[in-house]
Amino acid sequence: MQSPVMDSEAIPGETGQRDLPSARALIIAANRGPVTFEVAEDGRLEPQRGEGGLVTALTGLCRQSDSVWVACARTEADAAWRSGVVAMAEGCEIKVQFLTPEPLAYEGYYSVIANPLLWFLQHSMWDVPRVPVIDRATWQAWDEGYVVVNRLFAEAIAAQVRATSRPTLVMLQDYHLYLVGRFLRDLLSPRERPKVLHFVHIPWPGVDYWRILPPAMRQPILDGLCAADLLGFQTRDDGLDFIRTCESLLPRAHVNFKRGRVWYRHHATHVRDFPISIDVGALRQLAWSAEVAEYRAEFESLVGDRQMILRIDRIEPSKNIVRGFQAFEELLEVHPEYHERVVFLALLVPSRIEVEEYQDYLDDLMAAVGRVNARFGTSEWEPIRVLVGESYPRAVAALQLYDVLLVNAIADGEPSKRGARAL
């Protein structure tokens, strides 16, 4: 039997952190790529850098290693481009490979299983007596969507591993790819297998919430995650909850809380917390850019001599946006002295609008905004101003000006708005 104690090199981030990326080829796998392609007027395919936190967090690794990013195509231009090298920043290039699952498979994988089923479960947001309803359509989405797309990722990663002669580190990202680790181990021989890290960017709830899923879904998820060498979470509590889940719900798993380890199928998975940080230097450079200065001037004109409450969030239920607007409504009701003296600026980024629950939440928050503005607004004052769209420079400009920053997520795997005062 293989020893459950891994060598230190198998635990990136704990020992040899500075040397490991440059010593290995790096494969990043995530649902979304670091860029999205668009067709220019002259017919050329032009990449647009993604604004998400995942791209920001991982792009720096590209400077230190030969990197490949495997993702699903999001546009027809992505699918047409398929694969090649993209310049992300000065001195930073990455090879991007887009996968093109069948549309029905992607729909089941993304819009039924990953979102909303797993997302709502891991944020403890299901109204359990009523939802979720796991019916025949859900099982079809699992078998013909989530499983199929996860296997497609594993096959693409395995091909990339075999194409390089260097030792390889595979970094799997988030709840979309929970089955990839096991599929990858099954596809590759022991000599071919890379070191695998799987990072979960959202909360990991307690054991009782995982009982919502049928064992035929839950066990493959835990099995897939325990195929990784290193499993990362944002917080220590999330990691402990994962170990407890394996202890209670994964047959024949042996856990060690002190060492942060799960021993399963003759393999050790080390569980650690790695809060994602920000690149302070890059953020400060952007904060002093001309583009940010233009946005700042626009906001200064909008707010005038009033104070500003600010929130910056993706439009999705776990961010608890509606209650923030309701709290502001109550502030204006109880303290009329703040009328026309405060502006609530909400910069909201569209997210998963194709998912019904997210569409409904957008309707709810816009209704809340309309009610507050109709009730308290005047010809000279709009209490809540909502700007919908994705613009990192605009967000940075707003973070330079706020008087109150509102962060009231129900549950969130991401760090809160750290670094705002570094601007």
Buried (B, 14 or more C-beta within 10 A) or exposed (E): EEEBEBEEBBBBBBEEEEEBBEBBBBBBBBBBBBBBBBEEEEEEBBBEBBEBBBBBBBBBBBBBBBBBBBBBBBBEBBBEBEEEEBEBEEEBBBBBBBBBBEEEBBBBBBBBBBBBBBBBBBBBBBEEEEBBEBEEEBBEBBEBBBBBBBBBBBBBBBEBBEEBEEEBBBBBBBBBBBBBBBBBBEBBEEEEBBBBBBBBBBBBBBBEBBBBBEEEBBBBBBBBBBBBBBBBBBBEEBBBBBBBBBBBBBEEBEBBEEBBBBBBEEBBBBBBBBEBEBBEEEBEEBBEEEBBBEBBEBBBEBBEEBEBBBBBBBBBBBBBBBEBBEBBBEBBEEEEEBEBEBBBBBBBBEBBEEBEBBEEBBEBBBEBBBBBBEEBBEEEBBBBBBBEEBBBBBBBBBBBBBEEBBBEBEBBBBBEBEBBEEB
